[in-house]
Amino acid sequence: MTRPLQLHEDRLFPADPSARAIARRLYGLVRDLPILSPHGHTDPQWFSRNEAFPNATELLLAPDHYLYRMLYSQGIALSDLGVPSREGPSRADPRAAWRLFASNQHLFRGTPSALWLDYVFAKVFGFDRRLDASTADHYFDAIGAKLATPDFRPRALFERFNIEVIATTESPVDTLEHHHEIARSGWRGRVITAYRPDAVIDPEHESFRHALDRFGEITGEDTYSWNGYLEAHRRRRADFAAAGATSTDHGHITAATADLSTSEAERLFMRVTTGNFSAADAELFRAAMLVEMARMSLDDGLVMQIHPGAFRNHNRWVFDTFGRDKGADVPHPTEYVRALKPLLDRYGNEPQLTVILFTLDETTYSRELAPLAGHYPVLKLGPAWWFHDSPEGMLRFREYTTETAGFYNTVGFNDDTRAFLSIPARHDLARRMDCVWLSRLVAEHRLDEDDAAEVVVDLAYRLPKRAYRL
């Protein structure tokens, strides 16, 4: 018999009754606050065209690398799960893919994905029985029927989720046409963009030369001259700001920064654009461009996000067959103290600049990141990110950073997701875990509950709004 699907009101709260009661009271203050999603990867086309999502597989499974990477780890082919490849859309039957997903729900036990899925199934779609092999078709048909109604169009869900603002992420060679369509539509939902220039900054990116060419076409600048290249960035950043952007987003391999002279930068740029460069040159160019991006942020006010430490596309076959962002990225050790010093020597004391740091290397929390953010005015710490976007990961982040950086050198939560329907689930989980952490401090008489009540609202709403200039 299929088990019931129930979301306990006290899920994730402390087992100790006194601390649980504190967490409940704190959660009551933030449960219904608007969602700020200042960093993510949803598709702006969803909101510009406001068309019905096609089916459960294409909405919930095929775009979500958290889900299909777990299934792939158990030998299930991505091509059978509806994941598109470099050749185009998947040929898999969506119902068959969903049945395969449903029959393997046990793989997600104990993971954050299970928490998010339960929330989506219960809160968004109203299911009261769990997804498994016996309910797969019922789920697929019921979700499909609801997706065909106006209440499940992207804009309606945006409003239902109480999203105040959501940021998508686009390349400098994106035309931003969907953001312009949203602006012209008269719809009041706030969907903004963020400037992600990796493709034209990383010489080792497979699209670097093509992106540089397109960069020049869009901006009318000579992107093979150093001055023209920098001016192209300025023009595109201005275009992004006009489309609502308040931030830039840099997914570099390391946190390395470099402050080069103009002549050094020009010579390096010549090497990377002619293809006559080494791996060390590529790293130096990425490092130099972080300093250039910081300089531009001082001019245009865009908040700068740096999130290194992902060995991207580790599985060569998956990358060659399916492309980027297919669940094959792996964390690796990252150094920040020496890596960031050139940038901080130049701009670390500028009160008008904000640089938000992320990491996949938790060993740096207390040793490097919290001490840096606890001193430099420009630095703030992004939340527990990606592989650590979990109940335990969030608690580790608070434990290792709060004593040195406090709460107010952090920026609250961002969901960083492509899975649109998981956004309220992720924010709910983050709010609950902040309540758990604060309830411990109150129960141990390290923080007054009145102060905790103010902090929990700051973490859920005021800090991200301030940090991202929303």
C-alpha positions as CSV (number, residue, x, y, z in Angstrom):
1,M,0.0,0.0,0.0
2,T,1.3,3.4,-0.9
3,R,2.4,5.5,2.1
4,P,0.8,8.8,2.9
5,L,2.6,12.0,2.0
6,Q,2.6,14.3,5.1
7,L,4.7,17.4,5.9
8,H,5.1,17.7,9.6
9,E,4.8,21.3,10.9
10,D,7.8,20.8,13.0
11,R,10.0,19.2,10.4
12,L,13.7,20.0,10.9
13,F,13.1,21.7,14.2
14,P,15.1,20.6,17.3
15,A,14.0,17.5,19.2
16,D,14.4,19.3,22.5
17,P,10.9,20.7,23.4
18,S,12.1,24.0,24.7
19,A,14.3,24.8,21.7
20,R,11.6,23.5,19.4
21,A,9.1,26.0,20.8
22,I,11.6,28.8,20.2
23,A,12.1,27.7,16.7
24,R,8.3,27.6,16.1
25,R,7.9,31.2,17.3
26,L,10.8,32.4,15.2
27,Y,9.5,30.6,12.1
28,G,6.2,32.2,12.5
29,L,7.9,35.5,11.9
30,V,9.3,34.5,8.5
31,R,7.1,31.8,7.1
32,D,5.0,34.1,5.0
33,L,7.6,36.7,4.1
34,P,8.1,37.4,0.3
35,I,10.7,35.4,-1.4
36,L,13.8,37.2,-2.7
37,S,15.7,35.1,-5.2
38,P,18.7,37.2,-6.2
39,H,20.8,34.4,-7.7
40,G,19.4,31.6,-9.9
41,H,19.1,30.0,-13.3
42,T,15.4,29.9,-14.2
43,D,14.6,30.6,-17.8
44,P,13.3,34.2,-18.4
45,Q,11.4,32.8,-21.4
46,W,9.0,31.1,-19.0
47,F,7.9,34.5,-17.7
48,S,8.0,36.4,-21.0
49,R,5.8,33.9,-22.9
50,N,3.9,32.6,-19.9
51,E,3.1,29.3,-21.8
52,A,2.0,26.2,-20.0
53,F,4.7,23.8,-18.9
54,P,4.5,20.7,-21.0
55,N,4.6,17.8,-18.5
56,A,6.0,16.5,-15.2
57,T,9.2,15.2,-16.7
58,E,10.1,18.3,-18.6
59,L,9.3,20.6,-15.7
60,L,10.6,18.7,-12.7
61,L,13.0,16.0,-13.7
62,A,14.9,16.9,-16.9
63,P,16.1,20.4,-15.8
64,D,17.1,19.3,-12.3
65,H,20.7,18.1,-12.0
66,Y,20.2,17.4,-8.3
67,L,17.8,14.6,-9.3
68,Y,19.2,13.1,-12.4
69,R,22.8,13.0,-11.1
70,M,21.7,10.7,-8.3
71,L,19.9,8.5,-10.8
72,Y,22.9,8.5,-13.1
73,S,25.1,7.4,-10.2
74,Q,23.0,4.2,-10.0
75,G,23.6,3.4,-13.7
76,I,20.4,5.0,-15.1
77,A,21.0,6.6,-18.5
78,L,20.5,10.4,-18.7
79,S,18.9,9.7,-22.1
80,D,16.2,7.7,-20.5
81,L,15.4,10.5,-18.1
82,G,14.5,13.1,-20.6
83,V,17.7,15.1,-20.3
84,P,18.5,16.9,-23.6
85,S,21.8,16.2,-25.3
86,R,24.0,18.2,-27.6
87,E,22.0,16.8,-30.5
88,G,18.8,18.3,-29.2
89,P,15.7,17.4,-27.1
90,S,15.6,14.0,-25.5
91,R,13.8,11.2,-27.5
92,A,12.7,9.5,-24.3
93,D,9.0,9.1,-23.7
94,P,8.2,11.6,-20.9
95,R,5.8,9.1,-19.1
96,A,8.4,6.3,-19.3
97,A,11.1,8.7,-17.9
98,W,8.7,9.7,-15.0
99,R,8.0,6.0,-14.2
100,L,11.7,5.4,-14.0
101,F,12.1,8.4,-11.7
102,A,9.2,7.3,-9.5
103,S,10.4,3.7,-9.1
104,N,13.7,5.0,-7.8
105,Q,12.5,7.4,-5.1
106,H,14.3,5.4,-2.4
107,L,17.6,6.8,-3.8
108,F,16.7,10.3,-2.4
109,R,16.1,9.2,1.2
110,G,17.9,11.5,3.6
111,T,18.8,14.0,0.9
112,P,17.7,17.6,0.5
113,S,16.1,16.6,-2.8
114,A,13.6,14.5,-0.9
115,L,12.7,17.4,1.3
116,W,12.2,19.7,-1.7
117,L,10.2,17.1,-3.7
118,D,7.9,16.4,-0.8
119,Y,7.2,20.1,-0.4
120,V,6.5,20.5,-4.2
121,F,4.3,17.4,-4.3
122,A,2.3,18.3,-1.2
123,K,2.2,22.1,-1.2
124,V,2.2,22.9,-4.9
125,F,0.2,20.0,-6.4
126,G,-1.7,18.8,-3.3
127,F,-0.8,15.1,-3.4
128,D,-1.4,13.1,-0.2
129,R,0.2,9.8,-1.2
130,R,3.9,9.3,-1.9
131,L,5.4,9.0,-5.4
132,D,6.5,5.5,-6.2
133,A,6.1,3.0,-9.0
134,S,2.4,2.4,-8.1
135,T,1.5,6.1,-8.2
136,A,3.7,7.2,-11.1
137,D,1.0,7.4,-13.7
138,H,-1.4,9.1,-11.3
139,Y,1.2,11.7,-10.5
140,F,2.1,12.2,-14.2
141,D,-1.5,12.6,-15.3
142,A,-2.6,14.8,-12.3
143,I,0.5,17.1,-12.7
144,G,-0.2,17.3,-16.5
145,A,-3.8,18.3,-15.9
146,K,-2.9,21.0,-13.5
147,L,-0.1,22.4,-15.7
148,A,-2.8,22.9,-18.4
149,T,-4.7,25.3,-16.2
150,P,-4.1,29.1,-15.9
151,D,-3.2,28.7,-12.2
152,F,-0.1,26.8,-13.1
153,R,1.3,29.1,-15.8
154,P,4.7,30.6,-14.8
155,R,3.4,34.0,-13.9
156,A,0.6,32.6,-11.8
157,L,3.0,30.4,-9.9
158,F,5.4,33.3,-9.5
159,E,2.6,35.2,-7.8
160,R,1.4,32.2,-5.8
161,F,4.9,31.6,-4.5
162,N,5.0,35.2,-3.2
163,I,8.2,36.0,-5.1
164,E,9.0,39.6,-4.9
165,V,12.0,39.4,-7.3
166,I,13.9,36.7,-9.1
167,A,17.2,37.1,-10.9
168,T,18.0,34.9,-13.9
169,T,21.6,34.6,-15.2
170,E,22.6,35.6,-18.7
171,S,25.8,35.7,-20.8
172,P,27.1,39.0,-22.3
173,V,26.1,37.6,-25.7
174,D,22.5,37.1,-24.7
175,T,20.2,39.6,-26.4
176,L,18.0,39.9,-23.2
177,E,15.0,39.7,-25.5
178,H,12.9,37.8,-22.9
179,H,13.6,40.4,-20.3
180,H,12.6,43.1,-22.7
181,E,9.4,41.2,-23.5
182,I,8.5,41.0,-19.8
183,A,9.0,44.7,-19.4
184,R,6.8,45.5,-22.4
185,S,4.1,43.1,-21.3
186,G,2.9,45.2,-18.4
187,W,3.0,42.2,-16.0
188,R,4.1,43.4,-12.6
189,G,6.3,40.4,-11.6
190,R,9.9,41.5,-11.1
191,V,12.3,39.3,-13.1
192,I,15.7,40.8,-13.4
193,T,18.9,39.5,-15.1
194,A,22.5,39.1,-13.8
195,Y,25.7,39.5,-15.8
196,R,27.6,36.2,-16.1
197,P,30.6,36.9,-18.4
198,D,32.5,33.6,-18.0
199,A,32.2,32.7,-21.7
200,V,34.1,35.8,-22.8
201,I,36.5,35.8,-19.8
202,D,37.6,32.2,-19.6
203,P,40.0,31.4,-22.5
204,E,39.6,27.7,-21.8
205,H,35.8,27.9,-22.3
206,E,34.9,25.9,-25.4
207,S,32.9,28.8,-26.8
208,F,35.5,31.6,-26.0
209,R,36.4,32.6,-29.6
210,H,32.8,32.3,-30.9
211,A,31.5,34.3,-27.8
212,L,34.2,37.0,-28.4
213,D,33.0,37.4,-32.0
214,R,29.4,37.6,-30.9
215,F,30.4,40.0,-28.1
216,G,31.8,42.4,-30.8
217,E,28.8,42.1,-33.0
218,I,26.4,43.0,-30.2
219,T,28.4,45.9,-28.8
220,G,29.9,47.3,-32.0
221,E,33.3,47.2,-30.3
222,D,36.6,45.6,-31.4
223,T,36.7,42.8,-28.9
224,Y,40.1,41.7,-30.1
225,S,41.7,44.9,-28.8
226,W,42.1,45.3,-25.1
227,N,40.4,48.7,-24.9
228,G,37.6,47.6,-27.2
229,Y,37.1,44.5,-25.1
230,L,36.8,46.4,-21.9
231,E,34.4,48.9,-23.5
232,A,32.3,46.0,-24.7
233,H,32.0,44.8,-21.1
234,R,30.9,48.3,-20.0
235,R,28.3,48.5,-22.7
236,R,26.8,45.1,-21.9
237,R,26.8,45.8,-18.2
238,A,24.9,49.0,-18.9
239,D,22.4,46.9,-21.0
240,F,22.0,44.4,-18.2
241,A,21.5,47.2,-15.6
242,A,18.8,48.6,-17.9
243,A,17.1,45.2,-17.8
244,G,17.1,45.2,-14.0
245,A,20.5,43.6,-13.2
246,T,21.9,44.5,-9.8
247,S,24.7,42.0,-9.8
248,T,27.4,40.2,-11.8
249,D,28.2,36.5,-11.4
250,H,31.6,34.9,-11.8
251,G,32.0,31.1,-11.8
252,H,35.8,30.9,-12.0
253,I,37.8,27.8,-11.3
254,T,39.7,29.4,-8.5
255,A,39.5,32.7,-6.5
256,A,42.7,34.0,-8.0
257,T,42.9,37.7,-8.7
258,A,45.6,39.8,-10.3
259,D,46.2,43.5,-10.6
260,L,48.1,44.0,-13.8
261,S,49.5,47.1,-15.5
262,T,47.9,48.2,-18.7
263,S,50.9,46.9,-20.8
264,E,50.9,43.6,-19.0
265,A,47.2,43.2,-19.5
266,E,47.4,44.0,-23.2
267,R,50.2,41.5,-23.8
268,L,48.3,38.8,-21.9
269,F,45.1,39.6,-23.8
270,M,46.9,39.3,-27.1
271,R,48.1,35.8,-26.1
272,V,44.7,34.5,-25.1
273,T,42.9,35.9,-28.1
274,T,45.4,34.6,-30.7
275,G,45.2,31.1,-29.1
276,N,48.9,31.2,-28.2
277,F,48.5,30.8,-24.4
278,S,49.2,28.4,-21.6
279,A,47.0,27.1,-18.8
280,A,48.9,29.6,-16.5
281,D,48.0,32.4,-19.0
282,A,44.4,31.4,-18.9
283,E,44.4,31.5,-15.1
284,L,46.1,34.8,-15.0
285,F,43.6,36.3,-17.4
286,R,40.7,35.1,-15.4
287,A,42.4,36.6,-12.3
288,A,43.0,39.9,-13.9
289,M,39.5,40.1,-15.2
290,L,38.1,39.8,-11.6
291,V,39.9,43.0,-10.7
292,E,38.7,44.7,-13.9
293,M,35.1,43.6,-13.0
294,A,35.5,45.1,-9.5
295,R,36.7,48.3,-11.1
296,M,33.6,48.4,-13.3
297,S,31.4,47.6,-10.4
298,L,32.7,50.7,-8.6
299,D,31.6,52.7,-11.7
300,D,28.2,51.1,-12.3
301,G,27.2,49.9,-8.8
302,L,26.6,46.2,-9.7
303,V,27.2,43.8,-6.9
304,M,29.9,41.3,-7.6
305,Q,29.5,37.5,-6.9
306,I,32.5,35.2,-7.0
307,H,31.8,31.4,-6.6
308,P,34.9,29.3,-7.4
309,G,35.8,25.8,-6.4
310,A,33.8,23.7,-8.9
311,F,35.7,21.3,-11.1
312,R,33.2,21.6,-13.8
313,N,32.3,18.9,-16.3
314,H,34.4,16.3,-14.6
315,N,32.8,13.5,-16.6
316,R,34.2,14.0,-20.1
317,W,31.8,11.6,-21.8
318,V,28.8,13.4,-20.2
319,F,30.2,16.8,-21.2
320,D,30.9,15.6,-24.8
321,T,27.4,14.0,-25.1
322,F,25.1,16.2,-23.1
323,G,27.0,19.5,-22.6
324,R,27.6,21.7,-19.6
325,D,25.7,21.7,-16.3
326,K,24.6,18.1,-16.4
327,G,25.4,17.1,-12.8
328,A,29.1,16.2,-13.3
329,D,30.6,19.1,-11.4
330,V,32.7,18.3,-8.3
331,P,34.0,20.5,-5.5
332,H,37.7,20.9,-5.0
333,P,39.9,22.7,-2.5
334,T,40.0,26.5,-2.8
335,E,42.3,29.1,-1.3
336,Y,41.1,32.7,-0.7
337,V,43.5,34.6,1.5
338,R,46.4,34.9,-1.0
339,A,44.1,34.6,-4.0
340,L,42.0,37.6,-3.2
341,K,44.8,39.8,-1.9
342,P,45.5,41.7,-5.2
343,L,41.8,42.6,-5.5
344,L,41.6,43.6,-1.8
345,D,44.8,45.6,-2.0
346,R,43.2,47.6,-4.7
347,Y,39.6,47.8,-3.7
348,G,39.1,46.1,-0.3
349,N,38.4,49.3,1.6
350,E,35.9,50.8,-0.9
351,P,32.6,51.4,0.9
352,Q,30.7,51.5,-2.4
353,L,31.8,48.0,-3.6
354,T,30.2,44.8,-2.5
355,V,31.8,41.4,-3.3
356,I,29.9,38.3,-2.3
357,L,32.0,35.2,-1.8
358,F,30.8,31.6,-2.1
359,T,32.6,28.4,-1.6
360,L,32.3,24.6,-2.1
361,D,35.3,24.1,0.3
362,E,33.8,24.1,3.8
363,T,37.3,23.9,5.3
364,T,37.7,27.6,4.4
365,Y,34.7,28.9,6.4
366,S,36.4,29.6,9.7
367,R,40.0,29.7,8.5
368,E,39.7,32.1,5.6
369,L,36.2,33.4,4.6
370,A,34.8,34.4,8.0
371,P,38.0,36.3,9.0
372,L,38.2,38.0,5.6
373,A,34.5,39.1,5.6
374,G,34.8,40.0,9.3
375,H,37.4,42.6,8.4
376,Y,37.1,43.9,4.8
377,P,34.2,46.3,4.1
378,V,33.7,45.1,0.6
379,L,33.3,41.4,1.4
380,K,30.1,39.5,2.3
381,L,29.6,35.8,2.6
382,G,27.1,34.0,0.3
383,P,25.1,31.2,1.9
384,A,25.9,27.5,2.0
385,W,26.0,26.7,-1.7
386,W,25.2,23.9,-4.1
387,F,26.4,20.6,-2.5
388,H,26.0,22.2,0.9
389,D,22.5,23.6,0.3
390,S,21.2,21.1,2.9
391,P,20.1,21.2,6.6
392,E,23.4,20.1,7.9
393,G,25.3,22.3,5.4
394,M,23.4,25.4,6.5
395,L,24.1,24.6,10.2
396,R,27.8,24.1,9.5
397,F,27.9,27.4,7.7
398,R,26.4,29.3,10.6
399,E,28.6,27.4,13.2
400,Y,31.9,28.1,11.4
401,T,31.2,31.7,10.3
402,T,29.0,33.4,12.9
403,E,31.6,33.7,15.6
404,T,34.0,35.7,13.4
405,A,31.8,37.3,10.7
406,G,28.6,37.5,12.6
407,F,25.2,37.5,10.8
408,Y,25.5,40.9,9.2
409,N,28.5,40.1,7.0
410,T,26.4,37.4,5.3
411,V,23.6,37.9,2.7
412,G,20.8,35.6,3.7
413,F,19.8,32.9,1.4
414,N,19.6,32.4,-2.4
415,D,18.3,29.3,-4.1
416,D,20.6,29.1,-7.2
417,T,18.2,26.8,-9.0
418,R,17.0,25.9,-12.4
419,A,14.0,24.0,-10.8
420,F,11.4,26.7,-10.6
421,L,8.9,24.8,-8.5
422,S,11.5,24.0,-5.8
423,I,12.1,27.7,-5.0
424,P,9.5,28.0,-2.2
425,A,10.7,24.6,-0.8
426,R,14.3,25.7,-0.7
427,H,13.5,29.1,0.9
428,D,11.3,27.4,3.5
429,L,14.1,24.9,4.4
430,A,16.6,27.8,4.7
431,R,14.3,29.7,7.0
432,R,13.6,26.7,9.1
433,M,17.4,26.0,9.5
434,D,18.1,29.6,10.5
435,C,15.3,29.3,13.1
436,V,17.0,26.1,14.3
437,W,20.4,27.8,14.7
438,L,18.9,30.8,16.4
439,S,16.8,28.7,18.8
440,R,19.9,27.0,20.0
441,L,21.5,30.4,20.8
442,V,18.4,31.5,22.6
443,A,18.0,28.2,24.5
444,E,21.7,28.5,25.6
445,H,21.1,32.1,26.8
446,R,23.6,33.4,24.3
447,L,21.1,35.6,22.5
448,D,17.8,37.2,23.6
449,E,14.8,36.0,21.8
450,D,13.9,39.5,20.8
451,D,17.3,39.8,19.1
452,A,16.8,36.4,17.5
453,A,13.4,37.6,16.2
454,E,15.1,40.6,14.5
455,V,17.9,38.5,13.1
456,V,15.7,35.8,11.6
457,V,13.8,38.5,9.6
458,D,17.0,40.1,8.5
459,L,18.3,36.7,7.2
460,A,15.2,35.9,5.4
461,Y,14.5,39.3,3.8
462,R,16.3,42.4,4.8
463,L,19.9,41.2,4.3
464,P,19.5,39.8,0.7
465,K,17.5,42.9,-0.2
466,R,20.3,45.2,1.1
467,A,23.2,43.1,-0.2
468,Y,21.9,42.7,-3.7
469,R,20.6,46.3,-3.9
470,L,17.1,45.1,-4.6
